[in-house]
Amino acid sequence: KQLGRFSVQRNAHLVWPMTPLAPWRRRCLLVALLALCFQGRRPRPEGFAAMVVPSRTMSAVRICIRRGNIACYAAADPQEKTPLSESQASGASPESEQLSPELRRGPDGTLQVENQGEPDMSRAMFARASVFLPFLGYGFLLNALWTAESNPLYRSKVQSAIVGAVPRGGLRVLEVGIGSAPNLEFYPSGTTLVGFDASLPSSDERREAEARARQQGVQLTWRRGDVARLPFEAGTFDAVVMTKVLCSVGDPQAALREVSRILVPTGRLGYVEHVAADPGSFLEVQQQLLDPLQQAIAGNCHLHRDTDGLIRESVPALFNRIETAERYQVWQMWPIAQQAAGVLTK
């Protein structure tokens, strides 16, 4: 529809709609475009690409093209090379050097040459392009992660968190980091839902999400702001839902304090977060190596943040008890494969 917007749908349900490009996504796209612009261009080979040589006596002829020079070889045995004379080589330079294309005998007895040589690439241009290749590869990896959110295991954990926090209709719910509302199908009919995000989707996407919400019997409104300073009165909501939010906020403890403040007594928090891998695991080593790059191009997203540890420490200071809590791995979403999900009660 517009540059920077796309959606993946399954059975007419929007599974992972992307919001208009956030700053970190724009940076990722810019790096990819720069890598393509600086990629070295292969020069066209000098000389010829193909030729036909009438011959009934030669059983094999090899021709090589290297920087425009031509050399011909003929032999009764294809494995044996005998350089032709300058006249036999049809004017080829005597100081010509090894050649790469190969002649093959056609059905009419002629030998046909196809250029199989690899033309030289500018080393300077290739070196310049290679600087951007890791960033380009990581950009493709992030794109794979966005589309991997349709993974059945991940979707089931999101559903469990929402159902645990919002067990029935008629509740006031705040979903932090709602994006384009891919989780609407998990809310019960009669829910009053406020979608909260630091960067709201476009007006067209919001209208589309509101139409889907009405079909679900959910009343959806939108608010924009910072989760560490929620613009709501204390005790406004019966439940809060967060999916992959605490990984990128500057102060996750402040975000948890704000969530506890706006919840009514006995209100619930349902969460799904990617977290630090088990200590000493190979995944933890990978997270630590990639964490600086991830923070730079993915909007301060931390791969190795102990988010589930922070949530456990919020009990009993901010929440009364942990209803459910689990750690699991979704390898399709590597390097954020290690995740945690659960429900807390205030």
Secondary structure, DSSP 8 states (H G I E B T S, - for coil): --TT--EEEETTEEEEE--S--HHHHHHHHHHHHHHHHS------SS-SEEEEE-SS-SEEEEEEETTEEEEEEESSTT---B--TTTTTS--TT------EEEE-TTSEEEEE--------HHHHHHHHTTHHHHHHHHHHHHHHHGGG-HHHHHHHHHHHHHH--SSS-EEEEET-TT-TTGGGS-TT-EEEEEESS---HHHHHHHHHHHHHHT-EEEEEE--GGG--S-TT-EEEEEEES-TTT-S-HHHHHHHHHHHEEEEEEEEEEEE----TT-HHHHHHHHHHHHHHHHTTS--TT--HHHHHHHTTTTT-SEEEEEEEEE-GGGTTS-EEEEEEEE-
